[in-house]
Amino acid sequence: MRALYIGSQNPNSCALMYAEALKELGMEVTVFDPNYFDTDSFYKKVHLKLMKAPASSSILRADQKLLQLAKTSSFDLVLVIAENFLSQETLQEFRSLQSKTQPLILYHSHDNNFSKGILKPENFWNTLASYDSVFTTKSQNVSKYRALGQKNSTYLPSAFDPKVHRPVPDSESRFKQNAFNLSFIGTYDKSRDPVFDTLDWENLKIWGNNWDRSRHFDSHKEKITPHAIYGHEYADVTSHSKISLGLLRTEAEDRHTQRTFEIPACGS
């Protein structure tokens, strides 16, 4: 069975785990990363910041590459992971080029696509309805998707990757057992300040981007590593923490996150 994975190739992206899972299921997997937001152009960076969308030239470039791939290769399954800028027209043309195999085209996202902070084009909902099936980690969004015309909407909870998220033995670790009483791994967000206002900073250690923007940073620099950690390093810190925090985002209407599964999988 031939599968096409459309999503990020960033090794730190959870999306890539789905491509690896397809391979483990015995499928022959082709990876296609649209790279909508990857640009060295100052103009395109400004456009992205102002318009909350990649430049139209970036979208066109990705669409043309995808359709060229459809002309030269056939697939039984297409899995789109959180790539919101594929248009309905592009999907229709892709299907016409794959008429002999008629692949199932599926869409999945960990994000709350109804949140204002999630980038998507105005016609995103029309495109969503054209997929064969849609999966979401937000159970409350299933009925919303169906109301918008996507009848094959299914709740698929987050998970962990057992190759990555596991208790890291001391022999493979930078730390000793129970090195941290309380840890948090995650990006700083102002909405999280009230939580950290109440915590015991003497026992807390934080890793994550943008924490130098926090009002706690100047007072607790020695407790904060202001950059993200992933993979083995993430599992190492988590499995050597007595308690690891997994916070939900109000704006995302989270009821669970990947941390819900990753933290206990690491033994914290």
Contacts in CASP RR format, 6 or more apart in sequence:
PFRMAT RR
TARGET T0000
AUTHOR 0000-0000-0000
METHOD contacts of the structure
MODEL  1
MRALYIGSQNPNSCALMYAEALKELGMEVTVFDPNYFDTDSFYKKVHLKL
MKAPASSSILRADQKLLQLAKTSSFDLVLVIAENFLSQETLQEFRSLQSK
TQPLILYHSHDNNFSKGILKPENFWNTLASYDSVFTTKSQNVSKYRALGQ
KNSTYLPSAFDPKVHRPVPDSESRFKQNAFNLSFIGTYDKSRDPVFDTLD
WENLKIWGNNWDRSRHFDSHKEKITPHAIYGHEYADVTSHSKISLGLLRT
EAEDRHTQRTFEIPACGS
1 26 0 8 1.000
1 27 0 8 1.000
1 28 0 8 1.000
1 76 0 8 1.000
1 77 0 8 1.000
2 27 0 8 1.000
2 28 0 8 1.000
2 30 0 8 1.000
2 73 0 8 1.000
2 74 0 8 1.000
2 75 0 8 1.000
2 76 0 8 1.000
2 77 0 8 1.000
3 22 0 8 1.000
3 27 0 8 1.000
3 28 0 8 1.000
3 29 0 8 1.000
3 30 0 8 1.000
3 75 0 8 1.000
3 76 0 8 1.000
3 77 0 8 1.000
3 78 0 8 1.000
3 79 0 8 1.000
4 29 0 8 1.000
4 30 0 8 1.000
4 32 0 8 1.000
4 69 0 8 1.000
4 73 0 8 1.000
4 75 0 8 1.000
4 77 0 8 1.000
4 78 0 8 1.000
4 79 0 8 1.000
4 103 0 8 1.000
5 18 0 8 1.000
5 19 0 8 1.000
5 22 0 8 1.000
5 29 0 8 1.000
5 30 0 8 1.000
5 31 0 8 1.000
5 32 0 8 1.000
5 79 0 8 1.000
5 81 0 8 1.000
6 32 0 8 1.000
6 33 0 8 1.000
6 34 0 8 1.000
6 66 0 8 1.000
6 78 0 8 1.000
6 79 0 8 1.000
6 80 0 8 1.000
6 81 0 8 1.000
6 83 0 8 1.000
6 86 0 8 1.000
7 15 0 8 1.000
7 16 0 8 1.000
7 19 0 8 1.000
7 31 0 8 1.000
7 32 0 8 1.000
7 33 0 8 1.000
7 34 0 8 1.000
7 80 0 8 1.000
7 81 0 8 1.000
7 82 0 8 1.000
7 83 0 8 1.000
8 15 0 8 1.000
8 16 0 8 1.000
8 33 0 8 1.000
8 81 0 8 1.000
8 82 0 8 1.000
9 16 0 8 1.000
9 31 0 8 1.000
9 33 0 8 1.000
10 16 0 8 1.000
11 230 0 8 1.000
12 228 0 8 1.000
12 230 0 8 1.000
12 231 0 8 1.000
14 110 0 8 1.000
14 161 0 8 1.000
14 258 0 8 1.000
15 81 0 8 1.000
15 82 0 8 1.000
17 161 0 8 1.000
18 79 0 8 1.000
18 81 0 8 1.000
18 108 0 8 1.000
19 29 0 8 1.000
19 31 0 8 1.000
19 79 0 8 1.000
20 161 0 8 1.000
22 29 0 8 1.000
22 77 0 8 1.000
22 79 0 8 1.000
23 29 0 8 1.000
27 77 0 8 1.000
30 69 0 8 1.000
30 73 0 8 1.000
30 75 0 8 1.000
32 65 0 8 1.000
32 66 0 8 1.000
32 69 0 8 1.000
34 62 0 8 1.000
34 65 0 8 1.000
34 66 0 8 1.000
34 83 0 8 1.000
34 85 0 8 1.000
34 86 0 8 1.000
35 58 0 8 1.000
35 62 0 8 1.000
36 54 0 8 1.000
36 58 0 8 1.000
36 59 0 8 1.000
36 62 0 8 1.000
36 83 0 8 1.000
36 85 0 8 1.000
37 48 0 8 1.000
37 54 0 8 1.000
37 58 0 8 1.000
39 45 0 8 1.000
39 48 0 8 1.000
39 54 0 8 1.000
39 55 0 8 1.000
39 58 0 8 1.000
41 55 0 8 1.000
43 55 0 8 1.000
44 54 0 8 1.000
44 55 0 8 1.000
44 57 0 8 1.000
44 58 0 8 1.000
47 53 0 8 1.000
47 54 0 8 1.000
47 55 0 8 1.000
48 54 0 8 1.000
48 55 0 8 1.000
52 117 0 8 1.000
52 119 0 8 1.000
53 85 0 8 1.000
53 119 0 8 1.000
53 121 0 8 1.000
54 85 0 8 1.000
59 85 0 8 1.000
59 87 0 8 1.000
62 85 0 8 1.000
63 86 0 8 1.000
63 87 0 8 1.000
63 90 0 8 1.000
66 86 0 8 1.000
66 90 0 8 1.000
66 94 0 8 1.000
67 90 0 8 1.000
67 93 0 8 1.000
67 94 0 8 1.000
67 97 0 8 1.000
70 93 0 8 1.000
70 94 0 8 1.000
70 97 0 8 1.000
70 98 0 8 1.000
71 97 0 8 1.000
74 98 0 8 1.000
74 100 0 8 1.000
74 101 0 8 1.000
74 103 0 8 1.000
75 98 0 8 1.000
75 101 0 8 1.000
75 103 0 8 1.000
76 101 0 8 1.000
76 103 0 8 1.000
76 104 0 8 1.000
77 103 0 8 1.000
77 104 0 8 1.000
77 106 0 8 1.000
78 94 0 8 1.000
78 103 0 8 1.000
78 104 0 8 1.000
78 105 0 8 1.000
78 106 0 8 1.000
79 106 0 8 1.000
79 108 0 8 1.000
80 86 0 8 1.000
80 105 0 8 1.000
80 106 0 8 1.000
80 107 0 8 1.000
80 108 0 8 1.000
80 131 0 8 1.000
81 108 0 8 1.000
81 109 0 8 1.000
82 108 0 8 1.000
82 109 0 8 1.000
82 110 0 8 1.000
82 111 0 8 1.000
84 109 0 8 1.000
84 113 0 8 1.000
84 118 0 8 1.000
84 119 0 8 1.000
84 120 0 8 1.000
84 121 0 8 1.000
84 124 0 8 1.000
85 120 0 8 1.000
85 121 0 8 1.000
86 127 0 8 1.000
87 121 0 8 1.000
87 123 0 8 1.000
87 127 0 8 1.000
88 123 0 8 1.000
88 126 0 8 1.000
88 127 0 8 1.000
88 130 0 8 1.000
91 105 0 8 1.000
91 127 0 8 1.000
91 130 0 8 1.000
91 131 0 8 1.000
92 130 0 8 1.000
94 105 0 8 1.000
95 102 0 8 1.000
95 103 0 8 1.000
95 105 0 8 1.000
104 132 0 8 1.000
104 133 0 8 1.000
105 131 0 8 1.000
105 132 0 8 1.000
106 131 0 8 1.000
106 132 0 8 1.000
106 133 0 8 1.000
106 134 0 8 1.000
106 135 0 8 1.000
107 128 0 8 1.000
107 131 0 8 1.000
107 133 0 8 1.000
107 134 0 8 1.000
107 135 0 8 1.000
108 134 0 8 1.000
108 135 0 8 1.000
108 136 0 8 1.000
108 156 0 8 1.000
109 135 0 8 1.000
109 136 0 8 1.000
109 137 0 8 1.000
110 137 0 8 1.000
110 158 0 8 1.000
110 258 0 8 1.000
111 118 0 8 1.000
111 252 0 8 1.000
112 118 0 8 1.000
112 138 0 8 1.000
112 141 0 8 1.000
112 251 0 8 1.000
112 252 0 8 1.000
112 253 0 8 1.000
112 254 0 8 1.000
113 120 0 8 1.000
113 124 0 8 1.000
113 128 0 8 1.000
113 136 0 8 1.000
113 141 0 8 1.000
114 141 0 8 1.000
114 144 0 8 1.000
114 253 0 8 1.000
115 251 0 8 1.000
115 252 0 8 1.000
115 253 0 8 1.000
116 251 0 8 1.000
117 251 0 8 1.000
121 127 0 8 1.000
125 148 0 8 1.000
128 134 0 8 1.000
128 145 0 8 1.000
128 148 0 8 1.000
128 150 0 8 1.000
129 148 0 8 1.000
129 149 0 8 1.000
129 150 0 8 1.000
131 150 0 8 1.000
131 152 0 8 1.000
132 152 0 8 1.000
133 152 0 8 1.000
133 153 0 8 1.000
133 154 0 8 1.000
134 145 0 8 1.000
134 150 0 8 1.000
134 152 0 8 1.000
134 153 0 8 1.000
134 154 0 8 1.000
135 153 0 8 1.000
135 154 0 8 1.000
135 155 0 8 1.000
135 156 0 8 1.000
136 142 0 8 1.000
136 145 0 8 1.000
136 153 0 8 1.000
136 154 0 8 1.000
136 155 0 8 1.000
136 156 0 8 1.000
137 155 0 8 1.000
137 156 0 8 1.000
137 157 0 8 1.000
137 158 0 8 1.000
137 256 0 8 1.000
138 155 0 8 1.000
138 252 0 8 1.000
138 253 0 8 1.000
138 254 0 8 1.000
138 255 0 8 1.000
139 155 0 8 1.000
139 255 0 8 1.000
140 253 0 8 1.000
140 255 0 8 1.000
141 153 0 8 1.000
142 153 0 8 1.000
142 154 0 8 1.000
142 155 0 8 1.000
145 153 0 8 1.000
146 153 0 8 1.000
157 256 0 8 1.000
157 261 0 8 1.000
158 256 0 8 1.000
158 257 0 8 1.000
158 258 0 8 1.000
158 260 0 8 1.000
158 261 0 8 1.000
159 258 0 8 1.000
159 261 0 8 1.000
160 258 0 8 1.000
160 261 0 8 1.000
160 262 0 8 1.000
160 265 0 8 1.000
162 265 0 8 1.000
164 231 0 8 1.000
164 232 0 8 1.000
164 234 0 8 1.000
164 235 0 8 1.000
165 234 0 8 1.000
165 235 0 8 1.000
165 238 0 8 1.000
165 261 0 8 1.000
165 262 0 8 1.000
165 265 0 8 1.000
165 266 0 8 1.000
166 235 0 8 1.000
166 239 0 8 1.000
166 265 0 8 1.000
166 266 0 8 1.000
167 239 0 8 1.000
167 266 0 8 1.000
167 267 0 8 1.000
168 232 0 8 1.000
168 235 0 8 1.000
168 236 0 8 1.000
168 239 0 8 1.000
168 240 0 8 1.000
168 266 0 8 1.000
170 176 0 8 1.000
170 177 0 8 1.000
172 232 0 8 1.000
172 236 0 8 1.000
173 236 0 8 1.000
173 239 0 8 1.000
173 240 0 8 1.000
174 236 0 8 1.000
175 236 0 8 1.000
175 237 0 8 1.000
175 240 0 8 1.000
176 240 0 8 1.000
177 240 0 8 1.000
178 240 0 8 1.000
178 241 0 8 1.000
178 242 0 8 1.000
179 240 0 8 1.000
179 241 0 8 1.000
180 205 0 8 1.000
180 237 0 8 1.000
180 240 0 8 1.000
180 241 0 8 1.000
180 242 0 8 1.000
181 203 0 8 1.000
181 204 0 8 1.000
181 241 0 8 1.000
181 242 0 8 1.000
181 243 0 8 1.000
182 199 0 8 1.000
182 200 0 8 1.000
182 203 0 8 1.000
182 204 0 8 1.000
182 205 0 8 1.000
182 241 0 8 1.000
182 242 0 8 1.000
182 243 0 8 1.000
182 244 0 8 1.000
182 245 0 8 1.000
183 204 0 8 1.000
183 205 0 8 1.000
183 206 0 8 1.000
183 207 0 8 1.000
183 237 0 8 1.000
183 238 0 8 1.000
183 241 0 8 1.000
183 243 0 8 1.000
183 244 0 8 1.000
183 245 0 8 1.000
183 268 0 8 1.000
184 204 0 8 1.000
184 205 0 8 1.000
184 206 0 8 1.000
184 207 0 8 1.000
184 244 0 8 1.000
184 245 0 8 1.000
184 246 0 8 1.000
184 247 0 8 1.000
185 206 0 8 1.000
185 207 0 8 1.000
185 208 0 8 1.000
185 228 0 8 1.000
185 229 0 8 1.000
185 234 0 8 1.000
185 237 0 8 1.000
185 238 0 8 1.000
185 244 0 8 1.000
186 206 0 8 1.000
186 207 0 8 1.000
186 208 0 8 1.000
186 209 0 8 1.000
186 228 0 8 1.000
187 208 0 8 1.000
187 209 0 8 1.000
187 210 0 8 1.000
187 228 0 8 1.000
188 208 0 8 1.000
188 209 0 8 1.000
188 210 0 8 1.000
188 211 0 8 1.000
188 213 0 8 1.000
188 214 0 8 1.000
189 210 0 8 1.000
189 249 0 8 1.000
191 249 0 8 1.000
191 250 0 8 1.000
191 251 0 8 1.000
192 247 0 8 1.000
193 214 0 8 1.000
193 215 0 8 1.000
193 216 0 8 1.000
195 245 0 8 1.000
195 247 0 8 1.000
196 204 0 8 1.000
196 214 0 8 1.000
196 216 0 8 1.000
201 216 0 8 1.000
201 219 0 8 1.000
201 220 0 8 1.000
201 223 0 8 1.000
204 220 0 8 1.000
204 223 0 8 1.000
205 223 0 8 1.000
205 224 0 8 1.000
205 225 0 8 1.000
205 237 0 8 1.000
205 241 0 8 1.000
206 223 0 8 1.000
206 224 0 8 1.000
206 225 0 8 1.000
207 224 0 8 1.000
207 225 0 8 1.000
207 227 0 8 1.000
207 228 0 8 1.000
207 229 0 8 1.000
207 237 0 8 1.000
208 225 0 8 1.000
208 226 0 8 1.000
208 227 0 8 1.000
208 228 0 8 1.000
208 229 0 8 1.000
209 226 0 8 1.000
209 227 0 8 1.000
209 228 0 8 1.000
210 226 0 8 1.000
211 217 0 8 1.000
211 224 0 8 1.000
211 225 0 8 1.000
211 226 0 8 1.000
212 224 0 8 1.000
212 226 0 8 1.000
214 224 0 8 1.000
216 224 0 8 1.000
217 224 0 8 1.000
217 226 0 8 1.000
229 237 0 8 1.000
234 262 0 8 1.000
235 266 0 8 1.000
238 244 0 8 1.000
238 262 0 8 1.000
238 263 0 8 1.000
238 266 0 8 1.000
238 267 0 8 1.000
238 268 0 8 1.000
239 266 0 8 1.000
239 267 0 8 1.000
239 268 0 8 1.000
241 268 0 8 1.000
242 268 0 8 1.000
243 268 0 8 1.000
244 259 0 8 1.000
244 263 0 8 1.000
244 266 0 8 1.000
244 268 0 8 1.000
246 257 0 8 1.000
246 259 0 8 1.000
246 260 0 8 1.000
246 263 0 8 1.000
247 257 0 8 1.000
247 259 0 8 1.000
248 254 0 8 1.000
248 255 0 8 1.000
248 256 0 8 1.000
248 257 0 8 1.000
END
